[in-house]
């Protein structure tokens, strides 16, 4: 699986604390093995983000992502607290 990081994702990732960045990288390893691993708590989003999914980095931090049509490429769109859903 290939992951493409959007410019927004990269910008927001740089702003995260060192601890959250470290946890995000651990969760990405799990994600690459199985995007729906129970430890990630992956869930489909609703509303304007209805084509996207999110998974948990920590209690309050998430990564929003989207599968390509062929499911071989994943786009990481955003990262952060619940404010990223707005």
C-alpha positions as CSV (number, residue, x, y, z in Angstrom):
1,X,0.0,0.0,0.0
2,X,1.3,3.4,-0.9
3,X,0.5,6.4,1.3
4,X,0.5,9.9,-0.1
5,X,0.7,12.8,2.4
6,X,-1.1,15.9,1.3
7,X,0.4,19.3,1.9
8,X,-2.1,20.0,4.6
9,X,-1.2,16.8,6.4
10,X,2.5,17.6,6.3
11,X,1.9,21.1,7.6
12,X,-0.2,19.9,10.5
13,X,2.1,17.0,11.3
14,X,5.0,19.4,11.8
15,X,3.0,21.2,14.4
16,X,2.4,18.1,16.6
17,X,4.3,17.5,19.8
18,X,7.2,15.0,19.7
19,X,5.2,12.5,21.7
20,X,2.2,12.6,19.3
21,X,4.5,12.4,16.2
22,X,6.2,9.3,17.7
23,X,2.8,7.7,18.4
24,X,1.5,8.6,14.9
25,X,4.5,6.8,13.3
26,X,3.8,3.7,15.4
27,X,0.2,3.8,14.3
28,X,1.2,4.2,10.7
29,X,3.1,0.9,10.9
30,X,-0.1,-0.8,12.1
31,X,-2.1,1.0,9.4
32,X,0.2,-0.3,6.7
33,X,-0.3,-3.9,7.9
34,X,-4.1,-3.6,8.3
35,X,-6.0,-0.2,8.0
36,X,-8.8,-1.7,10.0
37,X,-6.7,-3.1,12.9
38,X,-8.9,-2.8,16.1
39,X,-6.1,-0.9,17.8
40,X,-6.5,2.0,15.3
41,X,-10.3,2.3,15.9
42,X,-10.7,3.1,12.2
43,X,-14.2,4.6,11.4
44,X,-16.0,6.0,8.4
45,X,-16.8,9.7,8.5
46,X,-20.1,11.5,7.7
47,X,-21.2,14.8,6.3
48,X,-18.8,16.7,4.2
49,X,-16.1,14.1,4.9
50,X,-18.3,11.1,3.9
51,X,-15.7,9.7,1.5
52,X,-13.0,9.6,4.2
53,X,-12.1,7.6,7.2
54,X,-10.2,8.4,10.4
55,X,-8.1,6.4,12.8
56,X,-7.0,7.2,16.4
57,X,-3.4,8.2,17.2
58,X,-4.2,8.9,20.8
59,X,-7.3,9.7,22.8
60,X,-7.8,13.1,21.2
61,X,-5.7,12.9,18.0
62,X,-6.8,11.4,14.6
63,X,-5.6,11.0,11.1
64,X,-8.1,11.6,8.3
65,X,-7.5,9.5,5.2
66,X,-9.1,8.4,2.0
67,X,-8.7,5.3,-0.2
68,X,-8.1,5.6,-3.9
69,X,-10.5,3.9,-6.2
70,X,-8.3,0.8,-6.6
71,X,-7.5,0.7,-2.8
72,X,-3.8,0.5,-3.5
73,X,-3.2,4.2,-2.6
74,X,-4.2,6.0,0.5
75,X,-4.2,9.7,0.9
76,X,-3.5,11.1,4.4
77,X,-5.4,14.4,4.4
78,X,-5.2,15.8,7.9
79,X,-4.0,15.1,11.4
80,X,-4.8,16.6,14.8
81,X,-7.6,16.9,17.4
82,X,-11.3,16.9,16.6
83,X,-10.9,20.4,15.2
84,X,-9.7,18.8,12.0
85,X,-13.2,17.6,11.3
86,X,-14.4,21.2,10.8
